[in-house]
């Protein structure tokens, strides 16, 4: 597990394990607008 912290890309990211031990990442990315269908588009 890793508590959420500011990431180099400008958002926040952290990790937690579910009851079965699977590792998950939770992230907040304010610079990436979310489309109505829930996707984001990252361009170069």
mmCIF entry with sequence, helices, sheets and N, C-alpha, C, O atoms, coordinates in Angstrom:
data_MODEL
# 
_entry.id   MODEL 
# 
_entity.id                         1 
_entity.type                       polymer 
_entity.pdbx_number_of_molecules   1 
# 
_entity_poly.entity_id                      1 
_entity_poly.type                           'polypeptide(L)' 
_entity_poly.nstd_linkage                   no 
_entity_poly.nstd_monomer                   no 
_entity_poly.pdbx_seq_one_letter_code       
;(UNK)(UNK)(UNK)(UNK)(UNK)(UNK)(UNK)(UNK)(UNK)(UNK)(UNK)(UNK)(UNK)(UNK)(UNK)(UNK)
(UNK)(UNK)(UNK)(UNK)(UNK)(UNK)(UNK)(UNK)(UNK)(UNK)(UNK)(UNK)(UNK)(UNK)(UNK)(UNK)
(UNK)(UNK)(UNK)(UNK)(UNK)(UNK)(UNK)(UNK)(UNK)(UNK)(UNK)(UNK)
;
_entity_poly.pdbx_seq_one_letter_code_can   XXXXXXXXXXXXXXXXXXXXXXXXXXXXXXXXXXXXXXXXXXXX 
_entity_poly.pdbx_strand_id                 A 
# 
loop_
_entity_poly_seq.entity_id 
_entity_poly_seq.num 
_entity_poly_seq.mon_id 
_entity_poly_seq.hetero 
1 1  UNK n 
1 2  UNK n 
1 3  UNK n 
1 4  UNK n 
1 5  UNK n 
1 6  UNK n 
1 7  UNK n 
1 8  UNK n 
1 9  UNK n 
1 10 UNK n 
1 11 UNK n 
1 12 UNK n 
1 13 UNK n 
1 14 UNK n 
1 15 UNK n 
1 16 UNK n 
1 17 UNK n 
1 18 UNK n 
1 19 UNK n 
1 20 UNK n 
1 21 UNK n 
1 22 UNK n 
1 23 UNK n 
1 24 UNK n 
1 25 UNK n 
1 26 UNK n 
1 27 UNK n 
1 28 UNK n 
1 29 UNK n 
1 30 UNK n 
1 31 UNK n 
1 32 UNK n 
1 33 UNK n 
1 34 UNK n 
1 35 UNK n 
1 36 UNK n 
1 37 UNK n 
1 38 UNK n 
1 39 UNK n 
1 40 UNK n 
1 41 UNK n 
1 42 UNK n 
1 43 UNK n 
1 44 UNK n 
# 
_struct_asym.id          A 
_struct_asym.entity_id   1 
# 
_struct_sheet.id               AA1 
_struct_sheet.type             ? 
_struct_sheet.number_strands   3 
_struct_sheet.details          ? 
# 
loop_
_struct_sheet_order.sheet_id 
_struct_sheet_order.range_id_1 
_struct_sheet_order.range_id_2 
_struct_sheet_order.offset 
_struct_sheet_order.sense 
AA1 1 2 ? anti-parallel 
AA1 2 3 ? anti-parallel 
# 
loop_
_struct_sheet_range.sheet_id 
_struct_sheet_range.id 
_struct_sheet_range.beg_label_comp_id 
_struct_sheet_range.beg_label_asym_id 
_struct_sheet_range.beg_label_seq_id 
_struct_sheet_range.pdbx_beg_PDB_ins_code 
_struct_sheet_range.end_label_comp_id 
_struct_sheet_range.end_label_asym_id 
_struct_sheet_range.end_label_seq_id 
_struct_sheet_range.pdbx_end_PDB_ins_code 
_struct_sheet_range.beg_auth_comp_id 
_struct_sheet_range.beg_auth_asym_id 
_struct_sheet_range.beg_auth_seq_id 
_struct_sheet_range.end_auth_comp_id 
_struct_sheet_range.end_auth_asym_id 
_struct_sheet_range.end_auth_seq_id 
AA1 1 UNK A 2  ? UNK A 6  ? UNK A 2  UNK A 6  
AA1 2 UNK A 12 ? UNK A 17 ? UNK A 12 UNK A 17 
AA1 3 UNK A 23 ? UNK A 28 ? UNK A 23 UNK A 28 
# 
loop_
_atom_site.group_PDB 
_atom_site.id 
_atom_site.type_symbol 
_atom_site.label_atom_id 
_atom_site.label_alt_id 
_atom_site.label_comp_id 
_atom_site.label_asym_id 
_atom_site.label_entity_id 
_atom_site.label_seq_id 
_atom_site.pdbx_PDB_ins_code 
_atom_site.Cartn_x 
_atom_site.Cartn_y 
_atom_site.Cartn_z 
_atom_site.occupancy 
_atom_site.B_iso_or_equiv 
_atom_site.pdbx_formal_charge 
_atom_site.auth_seq_id 
_atom_site.auth_comp_id 
_atom_site.auth_asym_id 
_atom_site.auth_atom_id 
_atom_site.pdbx_PDB_model_num 
ATOM 1   N N  . UNK A 1 1  ? 0.834   -1.176  0.000   1.00 0.00 ? 1  UNK A N  1 
ATOM 2   C CA . UNK A 1 1  ? 0.000   0.000   0.000   1.00 0.00 ? 1  UNK A CA 1 
ATOM 3   C C  . UNK A 1 1  ? 0.882   1.243   0.000   1.00 0.00 ? 1  UNK A C  1 
ATOM 4   O O  . UNK A 1 1  ? 1.977   1.254   0.562   1.00 0.00 ? 1  UNK A O  1 
ATOM 5   N N  . UNK A 1 2  ? 0.379   2.273   -0.638  1.00 0.00 ? 2  UNK A N  1 
ATOM 6   C CA . UNK A 1 2  ? 1.075   3.554   -0.691  1.00 0.00 ? 2  UNK A CA 1 
ATOM 7   C C  . UNK A 1 2  ? 0.012   4.638   -0.584  1.00 0.00 ? 2  UNK A C  1 
ATOM 8   O O  . UNK A 1 2  ? -0.871  4.720   -1.438  1.00 0.00 ? 2  UNK A O  1 
ATOM 9   N N  . UNK A 1 3  ? 0.082   5.467   0.445   1.00 0.00 ? 3  UNK A N  1 
ATOM 10  C CA . UNK A 1 3  ? -0.909  6.541   0.553   1.00 0.00 ? 3  UNK A CA 1 
ATOM 11  C C  . UNK A 1 3  ? -0.866  7.461   -0.669  1.00 0.00 ? 3  UNK A C  1 
ATOM 12  O O  . UNK A 1 3  ? 0.169   7.619   -1.316  1.00 0.00 ? 3  UNK A O  1 
ATOM 13  N N  . UNK A 1 4  ? -2.007  8.055   -0.959  1.00 0.00 ? 4  UNK A N  1 
ATOM 14  C CA . UNK A 1 4  ? -2.069  8.987   -2.083  1.00 0.00 ? 4  UNK A CA 1 
ATOM 15  C C  . UNK A 1 4  ? -1.108  10.148  -1.864  1.00 0.00 ? 4  UNK A C  1 
ATOM 16  O O  . UNK A 1 4  ? -0.982  10.671  -0.757  1.00 0.00 ? 4  UNK A O  1 
ATOM 17  N N  . UNK A 1 5  ? -0.437  10.538  -2.937  1.00 0.00 ? 5  UNK A N  1 
ATOM 18  C CA . UNK A 1 5  ? 0.529   11.643  -2.887  1.00 0.00 ? 5  UNK A CA 1 
ATOM 19  C C  . UNK A 1 5  ? 0.540   12.313  -4.256  1.00 0.00 ? 5  UNK A C  1 
ATOM 20  O O  . UNK A 1 5  ? 0.112   11.721  -5.246  1.00 0.00 ? 5  UNK A O  1 
ATOM 21  N N  . UNK A 1 6  ? 1.027   13.540  -4.307  1.00 0.00 ? 6  UNK A N  1 
ATOM 22  C CA . UNK A 1 6  ? 1.128   14.266  -5.569  1.00 0.00 ? 6  UNK A CA 1 
ATOM 23  C C  . UNK A 1 6  ? 2.070   13.521  -6.500  1.00 0.00 ? 6  UNK A C  1 
ATOM 24  O O  . UNK A 1 6  ? 3.151   13.091  -6.100  1.00 0.00 ? 6  UNK A O  1 
ATOM 25  N N  . UNK A 1 7  ? 1.639   13.375  -7.758  1.00 0.00 ? 7  UNK A N  1 
ATOM 26  C CA . UNK A 1 7  ? 2.433   12.678  -8.769  1.00 0.00 ? 7  UNK A CA 1 
ATOM 27  C C  . UNK A 1 7  ? 3.136   13.694  -9.663  1.00 0.00 ? 7  UNK A C  1 
ATOM 28  O O  . UNK A 1 7  ? 2.733   14.856  -9.725  1.00 0.00 ? 7  UNK A O  1 
ATOM 29  N N  . UNK A 1 8  ? 4.179   13.258  -10.350 1.00 0.00 ? 8  UNK A N  1 
ATOM 30  C CA . UNK A 1 8  ? 4.948   14.155  -11.215 1.00 0.00 ? 8  UNK A CA 1 
ATOM 31  C C  . UNK A 1 8  ? 4.115   14.701  -12.369 1.00 0.00 ? 8  UNK A C  1 
ATOM 32  O O  . UNK A 1 8  ? 4.447   15.751  -12.920 1.00 0.00 ? 8  UNK A O  1 
ATOM 33  N N  . UNK A 1 9  ? 3.037   14.010  -12.748 1.00 0.00 ? 9  UNK A N  1 
ATOM 34  C CA . UNK A 1 9  ? 2.198   14.455  -13.863 1.00 0.00 ? 9  UNK A CA 1 
ATOM 35  C C  . UNK A 1 9  ? 1.102   15.429  -13.417 1.00 0.00 ? 9  UNK A C  1 
ATOM 36  O O  . UNK A 1 9  ? 0.246   15.802  -14.220 1.00 0.00 ? 9  UNK A O  1 
ATOM 37  N N  . UNK A 1 10 ? 1.119   15.841  -12.154 1.00 0.00 ? 10 UNK A N  1 
ATOM 38  C CA . UNK A 1 10 ? 0.219   16.896  -11.691 1.00 0.00 ? 10 UNK A CA 1 
ATOM 39  C C  . UNK A 1 10 ? -1.006  16.449  -10.935 1.00 0.00 ? 10 UNK A C  1 
ATOM 40  O O  . UNK A 1 10 ? -1.737  17.293  -10.416 1.00 0.00 ? 10 UNK A O  1 
ATOM 41  N N  . UNK A 1 11 ? -1.261  15.177  -10.851 1.00 0.00 ? 11 UNK A N  1 
ATOM 42  C CA . UNK A 1 11 ? -2.420  14.678  -10.118 1.00 0.00 ? 11 UNK A CA 1 
ATOM 43  C C  . UNK A 1 11 ? -1.990  14.028  -8.818  1.00 0.00 ? 11 UNK A C  1 
ATOM 44  O O  . UNK A 1 11 ? -0.958  14.374  -8.243  1.00 0.00 ? 11 UNK A O  1 
ATOM 45  N N  . UNK A 1 12 ? -2.793  13.086  -8.366  1.00 0.00 ? 12 UNK A N  1 
ATOM 46  C CA . UNK A 1 12 ? -2.496  12.329  -7.149  1.00 0.00 ? 12 UNK A CA 1 
ATOM 47  C C  . UNK A 1 12 ? -2.674  10.858  -7.453  1.00 0.00 ? 12 UNK A C  1 
ATOM 48  O O  . UNK A 1 12 ? -3.527  10.483  -8.257  1.00 0.00 ? 12 UNK A O  1 
ATOM 49  N N  . UNK A 1 13 ? -1.870  10.020  -6.812  1.00 0.00 ? 13 UNK A N  1 
ATOM 50  C CA . UNK A 1 13 ? -1.934  8.587   -7.035  1.00 0.00 ? 13 UNK A CA 1 
ATOM 51  C C  . UNK A 1 13 ? -1.561  7.860   -5.752  1.00 0.00 ? 13 UNK A C  1 
ATOM 52  O O  . UNK A 1 13 ? -0.685  8.299   -5.007  1.00 0.00 ? 13 UNK A O  1 
ATOM 53  N N  . UNK A 1 14 ? -2.239  6.737   -5.503  1.00 0.00 ? 14 UNK A N  1 
ATOM 54  C CA . UNK A 1 14 ? -1.930  5.903   -4.351  1.00 0.00 ? 14 UNK A CA 1 
ATOM 55  C C  . UNK A 1 14 ? -2.349  4.469   -4.631  1.00 0.00 ? 14 UNK A C  1 
ATOM 56  O O  . UNK A 1 14 ? -3.045  4.208   -5.612  1.00 0.00 ? 14 UNK A O  1 
ATOM 57  N N  . UNK A 1 15 ? -1.939  3.547   -3.788  1.00 0.00 ? 15 UNK A N  1 
ATOM 58  C CA . UNK A 1 15 ? -2.215  2.135   -3.983  1.00 0.00 ? 15 UNK A CA 1 
ATOM 59  C C  . UNK A 1 15 ? -2.808  1.542   -2.717  1.00 0.00 ? 15 UNK A C  1 
ATOM 60  O O  . UNK A 1 15 ? -2.489  1.961   -1.604  1.00 0.00 ? 15 UNK A O  1 
ATOM 61  N N  . UNK A 1 16 ? -3.681  0.554   -2.909  1.00 0.00 ? 16 UNK A N  1 
ATOM 62  C CA . UNK A 1 16 ? -4.237  -0.184  -1.775  1.00 0.00 ? 16 UNK A CA 1 
ATOM 63  C C  . UNK A 1 16 ? -4.481  -1.621  -2.215  1.00 0.00 ? 16 UNK A C  1 
ATOM 64  O O  . UNK A 1 16 ? -4.585  -1.906  -3.408  1.00 0.00 ? 16 UNK A O  1 
ATOM 65  N N  . UNK A 1 17 ? -4.573  -2.518  -1.246  1.00 0.00 ? 17 UNK A N  1 
ATOM 66  C CA . UNK A 1 17 ? -4.853  -3.922  -1.534  1.00 0.00 ? 17 UNK A CA 1 
ATOM 67  C C  . UNK A 1 17 ? -6.277  -4.240  -1.105  1.00 0.00 ? 17 UNK A C  1 
ATOM 68  O O  . UNK A 1 17 ? -6.728  -3.802  -0.046  1.00 0.00 ? 17 UNK A O  1 
ATOM 69  N N  . UNK A 1 18 ? -6.986  -5.009  -1.938  1.00 0.00 ? 18 UNK A N  1 
ATOM 70  C CA . UNK A 1 18 ? -8.336  -5.432  -1.577  1.00 0.00 ? 18 UNK A CA 1 
ATOM 71  C C  . UNK A 1 18 ? -8.241  -6.632  -0.627  1.00 0.00 ? 18 UNK A C  1 
ATOM 72  O O  . UNK A 1 18 ? -7.139  -7.119  -0.375  1.00 0.00 ? 18 UNK A O  1 
ATOM 73  N N  . UNK A 1 19 ? -9.369  -7.119  -0.093  1.00 0.00 ? 19 UNK A N  1 
ATOM 74  C CA . UNK A 1 19 ? -9.312  -8.234  0.873   1.00 0.00 ? 19 UNK A CA 1 
ATOM 75  C C  . UNK A 1 19 ? -8.656  -9.503  0.339   1.00 0.00 ? 19 UNK A C  1 
ATOM 76  O O  . UNK A 1 19 ? -8.178  -10.323 1.122   1.00 0.00 ? 19 UNK A O  1 
ATOM 77  N N  . UNK A 1 20 ? -8.626  -9.676  -0.983  1.00 0.00 ? 20 UNK A N  1 
ATOM 78  C CA . UNK A 1 20 ? -7.963  -10.848 -1.566  1.00 0.00 ? 20 UNK A CA 1 
ATOM 79  C C  . UNK A 1 20 ? -6.483  -10.618 -1.827  1.00 0.00 ? 20 UNK A C  1 
ATOM 80  O O  . UNK A 1 20 ? -5.796  -11.514 -2.318  1.00 0.00 ? 20 UNK A O  1 
ATOM 81  N N  . UNK A 1 21 ? -5.981  -9.422  -1.504  1.00 0.00 ? 21 UNK A N  1 
ATOM 82  C CA . UNK A 1 21 ? -4.568  -9.121  -1.696  1.00 0.00 ? 21 UNK A CA 1 
ATOM 83  C C  . UNK A 1 21 ? -4.217  -8.520  -3.045  1.00 0.00 ? 21 UNK A C  1 
ATOM 84  O O  . UNK A 1 21 ? -3.041  -8.286  -3.323  1.00 0.00 ? 21 UNK A O  1 
ATOM 85  N N  . UNK A 1 22 ? -5.216  -8.261  -3.895  1.00 0.00 ? 22 UNK A N  1 
ATOM 86  C CA . UNK A 1 22 ? -4.938  -7.658  -5.199  1.00 0.00 ? 22 UNK A CA 1 
ATOM 87  C C  . UNK A 1 22 ? -4.633  -6.175  -5.011  1.00 0.00 ? 22 UNK A C  1 
ATOM 88  O O  . UNK A 1 22 ? -5.333  -5.475  -4.279  1.00 0.00 ? 22 UNK A O  1 
ATOM 89  N N  . UNK A 1 23 ? -3.590  -5.707  -5.675  1.00 0.00 ? 23 UNK A N  1 
ATOM 90  C CA . UNK A 1 23 ? -3.172  -4.313  -5.578  1.00 0.00 ? 23 UNK A CA 1 
ATOM 91  C C  . UNK A 1 23 ? -3.939  -3.462  -6.585  1.00 0.00 ? 23 UNK A C  1 
ATOM 92  O O  . UNK A 1 23 ? -4.047  -3.823  -7.757  1.00 0.00 ? 23 UNK A O  1 
ATOM 93  N N  . UNK A 1 24 ? -4.473  -2.324  -6.121  1.00 0.00 ? 24 UNK A N  1 
ATOM 94  C CA . UNK A 1 24 ? -5.222  -1.387  -6.956  1.00 0.00 ? 24 UNK A CA 1 
ATOM 95  C C  . UNK A 1 24 ? -4.569  -0.022  -6.864  1.00 0.00 ? 24 UNK A C  1 
ATOM 96  O O  . UNK A 1 24 ? -4.001  0.346   -5.836  1.00 0.00 ? 24 UNK A O  1 
ATOM 97  N N  . UNK A 1 25 ? -4.658  0.727   -7.962  1.00 0.00 ? 25 UNK A N  1 
ATOM 98  C CA . UNK A 1 25 ? -4.206  2.114   -7.956  1.00 0.00 ? 25 UNK A CA 1 
ATOM 99  C C  . UNK A 1 25 ? -5.429  3.014   -8.057  1.00 0.00 ? 25 UNK A C  1 
ATOM 100 O O  . UNK A 1 25 ? -6.317  2.781   -8.877  1.00 0.00 ? 25 UNK A O  1 
ATOM 101 N N  . UNK A 1 26 ? -5.469  4.035   -7.225  1.00 0.00 ? 26 UNK A N  1 
ATOM 102 C CA . UNK A 1 26 ? -6.499  5.073   -7.329  1.00 0.00 ? 26 UNK A CA 1 
ATOM 103 C C  . UNK A 1 26 ? -5.781  6.359   -7.703  1.00 0.00 ? 26 UNK A C  1 
ATOM 104 O O  . UNK A 1 26 ? -4.774  6.718   -7.091  1.00 0.00 ? 26 UNK A O  1 
ATOM 105 N N  . UNK A 1 27 ? -6.304  7.052   -8.712  1.00 0.00 ? 27 UNK A N  1 
ATOM 106 C CA . UNK A 1 27 ? -5.632  8.259   -9.184  1.00 0.00 ? 27 UNK A CA 1 
ATOM 107 C C  . UNK A 1 27 ? -6.644  9.361   -9.465  1.00 0.00 ? 27 UNK A C  1 
ATOM 108 O O  . UNK A 1 27 ? -7.787  9.099   -9.839  1.00 0.00 ? 27 UNK A O  1 
ATOM 109 N N  . UNK A 1 28 ? -6.206  10.582  -9.280  1.00 0.00 ? 28 UNK A N  1 
ATOM 110 C CA . UNK A 1 28 ? -6.978  11.770  -9.617  1.00 0.00 ? 28 UNK A CA 1 
ATOM 111 C C  . UNK A 1 28 ? -6.132  12.557  -10.592 1.00 0.00 ? 28 UNK A C  1 
ATOM 112 O O  . UNK A 1 28 ? -5.011  12.954  -10.274 1.00 0.00 ? 28 UNK A O  1 
ATOM 113 N N  . UNK A 1 29 ? -6.671  12.783  -11.787 1.00 0.00 ? 29 UNK A N  1 
ATOM 114 C CA . UNK A 1 29 ? -5.917  13.454  -12.848 1.00 0.00 ? 29 UNK A CA 1 
ATOM 115 C C  . UNK A 1 29 ? -6.685  14.682  -13.321 1.00 0.00 ? 29 UNK A C  1 
ATOM 116 O O  . UNK A 1 29 ? -7.425  14.593  -14.301 1.00 0.00 ? 29 UNK A O  1 
ATOM 117 N N  . UNK A 1 30 ? -6.533  15.821  -12.660 1.00 0.00 ? 30 UNK A N  1 
ATOM 118 C CA . UNK A 1 30 ? -7.318  17.004  -13.021 1.00 0.00 ? 30 UNK A CA 1 
ATOM 119 C C  . UNK A 1 30 ? -7.007  17.554  -14.410 1.00 0.00 ? 30 UNK A C  1 
ATOM 120 O O  . UNK A 1 30 ? -7.824  18.290  -14.964 1.00 0.00 ? 30 UNK A O  1 
ATOM 121 N N  . UNK A 1 31 ? -5.870  17.226  -14.982 1.00 0.00 ? 31 UNK A N  1 
ATOM 122 C CA . UNK A 1 31 ? -5.494  17.738  -16.293 1.00 0.00 ? 31 UNK A CA 1 
ATOM 123 C C  . UNK A 1 31 ? -6.062  16.950  -17.454 1.00 0.00 ? 31 UNK A C  1 
ATOM 124 O O  . UNK A 1 31 ? -5.881  17.340  -18.608 1.00 0.00 ? 31 UNK A O  1 
ATOM 125 N N  . UNK A 1 32 ? -6.751  15.843  -17.177 1.00 0.00 ? 32 UNK A N  1 
ATOM 126 C CA . UNK A 1 32 ? -7.311  14.998  -18.224 1.00 0.00 ? 32 UNK A CA 1 
ATOM 127 C C  . UNK A 1 32 ? -8.832  15.041  -18.137 1.00 0.00 ? 32 UNK A C  1 
ATOM 128 O O  . UNK A 1 32 ? -9.412  14.359  -17.292 1.00 0.00 ? 32 UNK A O  1 
ATOM 129 N N  . UNK A 1 33 ? -9.493  15.822  -18.987 1.00 0.00 ? 33 UNK A N  1 
ATOM 130 C CA . UNK A 1 33 ? -10.953 15.865  -18.941 1.00 0.00 ? 33 UNK A CA 1 
ATOM 131 C C  . UNK A 1 33 ? -11.565 14.506  -19.288 1.00 0.00 ? 33 UNK A C  1 
ATOM 132 O O  . UNK A 1 33 ? -11.063 13.796  -20.160 1.00 0.00 ? 33 UNK A O  1 
ATOM 133 N N  . UNK A 1 34 ? -12.631 14.159  -18.614 1.00 0.00 ? 34 UNK A N  1 
ATOM 134 C CA . UNK A 1 34 ? -13.309 12.877  -18.821 1.00 0.00 ? 34 UNK A CA 1 
ATOM 135 C C  . UNK A 1 34 ? -14.487 13.073  -19.769 1.00 0.00 ? 34 UNK A C  1 
ATOM 136 O O  . UNK A 1 34 ? -15.316 13.962  -19.573 1.00 0.00 ? 34 UNK A O  1 
ATOM 137 N N  . UNK A 1 35 ? -14.550 12.231  -20.800 1.00 0.00 ? 35 UNK A N  1 
ATOM 138 C CA . UNK A 1 35 ? -15.660 12.253  -21.765 1.00 0.00 ? 35 UNK A CA 1 
ATOM 139 C C  . UNK A 1 35 ? -16.927 11.700  -21.104 1.00 0.00 ? 35 UNK A C  1 
ATOM 140 O O  . UNK A 1 35 ? -16.839 11.031  -20.074 1.00 0.00 ? 35 UNK A O  1 
ATOM 141 N N  . UNK A 1 36 ? -18.094 11.968  -21.679 1.00 0.00 ? 36 UNK A N  1 
ATOM 142 C CA . UNK A 1 36 ? -19.332 11.436  -21.116 1.00 0.00 ? 36 UNK A CA 1 
ATOM 143 C C  . UNK A 1 36 ? -19.349 9.911   -20.959 1.00 0.00 ? 36 UNK A C  1 
ATOM 144 O O  . UNK A 1 36 ? -20.037 9.380   -20.088 1.00 0.00 ? 36 UNK A O  1 
ATOM 145 N N  . UNK A 1 37 ? -18.579 9.205   -21.817 1.00 0.00 ? 37 UNK A N  1 
ATOM 146 C CA . UNK A 1 37 ? -18.546 7.748   -21.700 1.00 0.00 ? 37 UNK A CA 1 
ATOM 147 C C  . UNK A 1 37 ? -17.524 7.253   -20.675 1.00 0.00 ? 37 UNK A C  1 
ATOM 148 O O  . UNK A 1 37 ? -17.345 6.046   -20.510 1.00 0.00 ? 37 UNK A O  1 
ATOM 149 N N  . UNK A 1 38 ? -16.849 8.188   -19.982 1.00 0.00 ? 38 UNK A N  1 
ATOM 150 C CA . UNK A 1 38 ? -15.922 7.827   -18.923 1.00 0.00 ? 38 UNK A CA 1 
ATOM 151 C C  . UNK A 1 38 ? -14.484 7.635   -19.361 1.00 0.00 ? 38 UNK A C  1 
ATOM 152 O O  . UNK A 1 38 ? -13.639 7.275   -18.541 1.00 0.00 ? 38 UNK A O  1 
ATOM 153 N N  . UNK A 1 39 ? -14.180 7.865   -20.629 1.00 0.00 ? 39 UNK A N  1 
ATOM 154 C CA . UNK A 1 39 ? -12.817 7.700   -21.121 1.00 0.00 ? 39 UNK A CA 1 
ATOM 155 C C  . UNK A 1 39 ? -12.073 9.037   -21.096 1.00 0.00 ? 39 UNK A C  1 
ATOM 156 O O  . UNK A 1 39 ? -12.680 10.104  -21.000 1.00 0.00 ? 39 UNK A O  1 
ATOM 157 N N  . UNK A 1 40 ? -10.754 8.949   -21.183 1.00 0.00 ? 40 UNK A N  1 
ATOM 158 C CA . UNK A 1 40 ? -9.921  10.141  -21.324 1.00 0.00 ? 40 UNK A CA 1 
ATOM 159 C C  . UNK A 1 40 ? -9.100  10.000  -22.588 1.00 0.00 ? 40 UNK A C  1 
ATOM 160 O O  . UNK A 1 40 ? -8.874  8.886   -23.061 1.00 0.00 ? 40 UNK A O  1 
ATOM 161 N N  . UNK A 1 41 ? -8.654  11.105  -23.135 1.00 0.00 ? 41 UNK A N  1 
ATOM 162 C CA . UNK A 1 41 ? -7.811  11.074  -24.315 1.00 0.00 ? 41 UNK A CA 1 
ATOM 163 C C  . UNK A 1 41 ? -6.484  11.748  -23.975 1.00 0.00 ? 41 UNK A C  1 
ATOM 164 O O  . UNK A 1 41 ? -6.443  12.903  -23.551 1.00 0.00 ? 41 UNK A O  1 
ATOM 165 N N  . UNK A 1 42 ? -5.415  11.004  -24.171 1.00 0.00 ? 42 UNK A N  1 
ATOM 166 C CA . UNK A 1 42 ? -4.072  11.523  -23.915 1.00 0.00 ? 42 UNK A CA 1 
ATOM 167 C C  . UNK A 1 42 ? -3.383  11.706  -25.245 1.00 0.00 ? 42 UNK A C  1 
ATOM 168 O O  . UNK A 1 42 ? -3.229  10.746  -26.000 1.00 0.00 ? 42 UNK A O  1 
ATOM 169 N N  . UNK A 1 43 ? -2.967  12.921  -25.545 1.00 0.00 ? 43 UNK A N  1 
ATOM 170 C CA . UNK A 1 43 ? -2.293  13.194  -26.810 1.00 0.00 ? 43 UNK A CA 1 
ATOM 171 C C  . UNK A 1 43 ? -0.835  13.529  -26.559 1.00 0.00 ? 43 UNK A C  1 
ATOM 172 O O  . UNK A 1 43 ? -0.455  13.915  -25.454 1.00 0.00 ? 43 UNK A O  1 
ATOM 173 N N  . UNK A 1 44 ? -0.036  13.382  -27.578 1.00 0.00 ? 44 UNK A N  1 
ATOM 174 C CA . UNK A 1 44 ? 1.414   13.677  -27.476 1.00 0.00 ? 44 UNK A CA 1 
ATOM 175 C C  . UNK A 1 44 ? 1.660   15.154  -27.619 1.00 0.00 ? 44 UNK A C  1 
ATOM 176 O O  . UNK A 1 44 ? 2.807   15.597  -27.562 1.00 0.00 ? 44 UNK A O  1 
# 
